[in-house]
Amino acid sequence: MKNLRALAGLFLVSLLLPLQPAMALLRVTAARAKAAHAEGDHGALSIELALIVVVVVAIAGAIVAAVATLGQKAKGDIPQNLPIPANS
């Protein structure tokens, strides 16, 4: 069970690793938007931030769809009736 947890942790880290640059970009854009808002500029940064949010949500949706597809595929591979061992 311990090895399974470690394997799951490694899988999740490799799955979420590409999202780290996206989160950094989102933080930088949010900081730029706050600075522009303080100066009175609202237009371009708001559109840029909205587009970044749409892309992040699309990536999250793709990940959810991939995991759901993998789960449905694995569900079909699991036997419904397990054989009972003879010496139980």
Residue frames as a rotation matrix with the C-alpha (Angstrom) as fourth column:
MET 1
0.569 0.822 0.000 0.00
0.822 -0.569 0.000 0.00
0.000 0.000 -1.000 0.00
LYS 2
0.374 -0.523 -0.766 2.91
0.205 -0.759 0.618 2.32
-0.905 -0.388 -0.176 0.76
ASN 3
-0.691 -0.664 0.286 4.37
0.380 0.003 0.925 1.77
-0.615 0.748 0.250 -2.71
LEU 4
-0.136 0.743 0.656 1.00
0.980 0.001 0.201 2.45
0.148 0.670 -0.728 -4.30
ARG 5
0.751 0.385 -0.536 0.74
0.522 -0.844 0.125 5.81
-0.404 -0.374 -0.835 -2.53
ALA 6
-0.094 -0.876 -0.472 4.25
0.057 -0.478 0.876 6.74
-0.994 0.055 0.095 -3.63
LEU 7
-0.706 -0.122 0.698 3.43
0.657 0.256 0.709 5.74
-0.265 0.959 -0.101 -7.21
ALA 8
0.335 0.902 0.272 0.21
0.937 -0.351 0.007 7.77
0.102 0.252 -0.962 -7.15
GLY 9
0.588 -0.187 -0.787 2.12
0.271 -0.871 0.410 10.75
-0.762 -0.454 -0.461 -5.78
LEU 10
-0.536 -0.843 -0.037 4.69
0.174 -0.154 0.973 10.54
-0.826 0.515 0.229 -8.57
PHE 11
-0.426 0.478 0.768 1.93
0.904 0.196 0.379 10.25
0.030 0.856 -0.516 -11.15
LEU 12
0.652 0.735 -0.186 0.13
0.747 -0.664 -0.006 13.33
-0.127 -0.135 -0.983 -9.82
VAL 13
0.202 -0.655 -0.728 3.34
0.121 -0.721 0.682 15.38
-0.972 -0.226 -0.066 -9.68
SER 14
-0.786 -0.534 0.311 4.14
0.342 0.043 0.939 14.58
-0.515 0.844 0.148 -13.31
LEU 15
-0.128 0.832 0.540 0.53
0.981 0.025 0.194 15.29
0.148 0.554 -0.819 -14.30
LEU 16
0.786 0.510 -0.351 0.40
0.587 -0.793 0.163 18.67
-0.195 -0.334 -0.922 -12.54
LEU 17
-0.130 -0.946 -0.298 3.93
0.666 -0.306 0.680 19.78
-0.734 -0.110 0.670 -13.47
PRO 18
-0.568 -0.100 0.817 2.87
0.770 -0.415 0.484 21.48
0.290 0.904 0.312 -16.75
LEU 19
0.506 0.841 0.194 0.39
0.683 -0.527 0.505 23.61
0.527 -0.123 -0.841 -14.79
GLN 20
0.216 -0.487 -0.846 3.15
0.835 -0.357 0.419 25.27
-0.506 -0.797 0.329 -12.74
PRO 21
-0.842 -0.524 0.127 4.21
0.512 -0.705 0.490 27.71
-0.167 0.478 0.863 -15.51
ALA 22
-0.272 0.827 0.493 0.55
0.507 -0.312 0.804 28.48
0.818 0.468 -0.334 -16.19
MET 23
0.596 0.479 -0.645 0.00
0.791 -0.209 0.575 29.37
0.141 -0.852 -0.504 -12.55
ALA 24
-0.284 -0.766 -0.577 3.10
0.731 -0.562 0.386 31.60
-0.620 -0.312 0.720 -12.57
LEU 25
-0.832 0.032 0.554 1.80
0.445 -0.559 0.700 33.34
0.332 0.828 0.451 -15.69
LEU 26
0.197 0.979 0.051 -1.58
0.640 -0.168 0.750 33.81
0.743 -0.116 -0.660 -14.03
ARG 27
0.395 -0.113 -0.912 0.05
0.850 -0.332 0.410 35.36
-0.349 -0.937 -0.036 -10.95
VAL 28
-0.694 -0.710 -0.124 2.14
0.577 -0.650 0.494 37.74
-0.431 0.271 0.861 -13.07
THR 29
-0.608 0.537 0.585 -0.88
0.434 -0.392 0.811 38.77
0.665 0.747 0.005 -15.13
ALA 30
0.455 0.786 -0.418 -2.95
0.786 -0.134 0.603 39.31
0.418 -0.603 -0.679 -11.99
ALA 31
-0.002 -0.547 -0.837 -0.19
0.774 -0.531 0.345 41.55
-0.633 -0.647 0.424 -10.59
ARG 32
-0.910 -0.312 0.273 -0.08
0.413 -0.626 0.662 43.51
-0.036 0.715 0.698 -13.85
ALA 33
-0.168 0.934 0.314 -3.86
0.592 -0.159 0.790 43.85
0.788 0.319 -0.527 -13.80
LYS 34
0.473 0.305 -0.826 -3.78
0.874 -0.282 0.396 45.21
-0.112 -0.910 -0.400 -10.24
ALA 35
-0.461 -0.723 -0.514 -1.09
0.578 -0.684 0.444 47.73
-0.673 -0.092 0.734 -11.20
ALA 36
-0.850 0.194 0.490 -3.03
0.378 -0.425 0.823 48.79
0.368 0.884 0.288 -14.31
HIS 37
0.188 0.972 -0.142 -6.22
0.792 -0.064 0.608 49.11
0.582 -0.226 -0.781 -12.28
ALA 38
0.183 -0.204 -0.962 -4.43
0.817 -0.513 0.264 51.39
-0.548 -0.834 0.073 -9.85
GLU 39
-0.804 -0.542 -0.247 -3.39
0.288 -0.717 0.634 53.57
-0.521 0.438 0.733 -12.82
GLY 40
-0.129 0.859 -0.495 -6.89
-0.465 -0.493 -0.735 53.58
-0.876 0.135 0.464 -14.30
ASP 41
-0.487 -0.071 -0.871 -6.34
-0.855 0.241 0.458 51.22
0.177 0.968 -0.178 -17.28
HIS 42
-0.065 0.583 0.810 -8.95
-0.626 0.608 -0.488 48.46
-0.777 -0.539 0.325 -17.52
GLY 43
0.544 0.563 -0.622 -9.17
-0.809 0.158 -0.566 47.20
-0.221 0.811 0.542 -21.11
ALA 44
0.233 -0.476 -0.848 -6.37
-0.704 0.519 -0.485 45.07
0.671 0.710 -0.215 -22.50
LEU 45
-0.783 -0.591 0.195 -5.29
-0.551 0.513 -0.658 43.41
0.289 -0.623 -0.727 -19.28
SER 46
-0.181 0.803 0.568 -8.84
-0.704 0.298 -0.645 42.39
-0.687 -0.516 0.511 -18.47
ILE 47
0.704 0.399 -0.588 -9.17
-0.709 0.450 -0.543 40.69
0.048 0.799 0.599 -21.85
GLU 48
-0.157 -0.859 -0.488 -5.76
-0.628 0.467 -0.622 39.05
0.762 0.209 -0.613 -21.44
LEU 49
-0.762 -0.090 0.642 -6.68
-0.623 0.376 -0.686 37.77
-0.180 -0.922 -0.343 -17.98
ALA 50
0.279 0.939 0.202 -10.00
-0.742 0.344 -0.575 36.44
-0.609 0.011 0.793 -19.26
LEU 51
0.561 -0.132 -0.817 -8.25
-0.675 0.499 -0.543 34.56
0.479 0.857 0.191 -22.06
ILE 52
-0.578 -0.815 -0.050 -5.75
-0.590 0.459 -0.664 33.04
0.564 -0.354 -0.746 -19.64
VAL 53
-0.465 0.494 0.735 -8.57
-0.679 0.334 -0.654 31.90
-0.569 -0.803 0.180 -17.37
VAL 54
0.621 0.709 -0.334 -10.35
-0.748 0.409 -0.523 30.31
-0.234 0.575 0.784 -20.34
VAL 55
0.154 -0.653 -0.742 -7.17
-0.615 0.524 -0.589 28.43
0.773 0.547 -0.321 -21.31
VAL 56
-0.789 -0.452 0.415 -6.59
-0.593 0.388 -0.705 27.21
0.158 -0.803 -0.575 -17.75
VAL 57
-0.051 0.860 0.508 -10.20
-0.709 0.327 -0.625 26.01
-0.703 -0.392 0.593 -17.49
ALA 58
0.656 0.252 -0.712 -9.89
-0.731 0.450 -0.514 24.25
0.191 0.857 0.479 -20.86
ILE 59
-0.345 -0.850 -0.397 -6.73
-0.579 0.526 -0.623 22.47
0.739 0.014 -0.674 -19.71
ALA 60
-0.721 0.146 0.677 -8.45
-0.606 0.340 -0.719 21.42
-0.336 -0.929 -0.157 -16.49
GLY 61
0.378 0.926 -0.018 -11.43
-0.772 0.305 -0.557 20.14
-0.510 0.224 0.830 -18.50
ALA 62
0.375 -0.327 -0.868 -9.12
-0.687 0.530 -0.497 18.11
0.623 0.782 -0.026 -20.74
ILE 63
-0.740 -0.664 0.108 -7.45
-0.536 0.485 -0.690 16.57
0.406 -0.568 -0.715 -17.69
VAL 64
-0.361 0.698 0.619 -10.83
-0.662 0.275 -0.697 15.68
-0.657 -0.661 0.362 -16.16
ALA 65
0.613 0.600 -0.515 -11.99
-0.783 0.369 -0.501 14.15
-0.110 0.710 0.696 -19.45
ALA 66
-0.051 -0.724 -0.688 -8.79
-0.632 0.557 -0.539 12.09
0.774 0.407 -0.485 -19.73
VAL 67
-0.861 -0.246 0.444 -9.09
-0.508 0.434 -0.744 10.81
-0.010 -0.866 -0.499 -16.17
ALA 68
0.027 0.953 0.303 -12.79
-0.731 0.226 -0.644 9.98
-0.682 -0.204 0.702 -16.68
THR 69
0.559 0.112 -0.822 -12.00
-0.760 0.465 -0.453 8.09
0.331 0.878 0.345 -19.89
LEU 70
-0.496 -0.815 -0.300 -9.21
-0.535 0.558 -0.634 6.21
0.684 -0.154 -0.713 -18.15
GLY 71
-0.681 0.309 0.664 -11.57
-0.608 0.267 -0.748 5.36
-0.409 -0.913 0.006 -15.29
GLN 72
0.445 0.887 -0.123 -14.24
-0.788 0.323 -0.524 4.03
-0.425 0.331 0.842 -17.66
LYS 73
0.270 -0.437 -0.858 -11.62
-0.660 0.564 -0.496 1.94
0.701 0.700 -0.136 -19.47
ALA 74
-0.787 -0.607 0.110 -10.32
-0.468 0.471 -0.748 0.53
0.402 -0.640 -0.655 -16.19
LYS 75
-0.253 0.788 0.561 -13.87
-0.816 0.138 -0.561 -0.14
-0.519 -0.600 0.609 -15.00
GLY 76
0.650 0.504 -0.569 -14.38
-0.751 0.543 -0.376 -2.49
0.119 0.671 0.732 -17.93
ASP 77
-0.057 -0.786 -0.616 -11.16
-0.461 0.568 -0.682 -4.37
0.886 0.245 -0.395 -17.12
ILE 78
-0.673 -0.151 0.724 -12.12
-0.739 0.179 -0.650 -5.12
-0.032 -0.972 -0.232 -13.51
PRO 79
-0.704 0.437 -0.559 -13.73
0.131 0.854 0.503 -8.57
0.698 0.281 -0.659 -13.17
GLN 80
-0.014 0.810 0.586 -17.16
-0.732 -0.407 0.546 -8.57
0.681 -0.421 0.599 -11.51
ASN 81
0.928 0.344 0.143 -16.93
-0.357 0.710 0.607 -12.06
0.108 -0.615 0.781 -9.98
LEU 82
-0.040 -0.995 0.091 -13.63
-0.960 0.013 -0.281 -12.89
0.278 -0.098 -0.955 -8.38
PRO 83
0.220 0.085 -0.972 -12.76
-0.079 0.994 0.070 -16.59
0.972 0.061 0.226 -8.00
ILE 84
0.750 0.071 0.657 -12.84
-0.657 -0.030 0.753 -17.90
0.074 -0.997 0.024 -4.44
PRO 85
-0.321 -0.929 -0.185 -9.54
-0.850 0.368 -0.376 -19.53
0.417 0.037 -0.908 -3.36
ALA 86
0.204 0.393 -0.896 -9.84
-0.130 0.918 0.374 -23.26
0.970 0.040 0.239 -2.61
ASN 87
-0.209 -0.368 -0.906 -8.06
0.793 0.478 -0.376 -23.16
0.572 -0.798 0.192 0.78
SER 88
-0.559 0.045 0.828 -9.97
-0.289 -0.946 -0.143 -20.33
0.777 -0.320 0.542 2.45
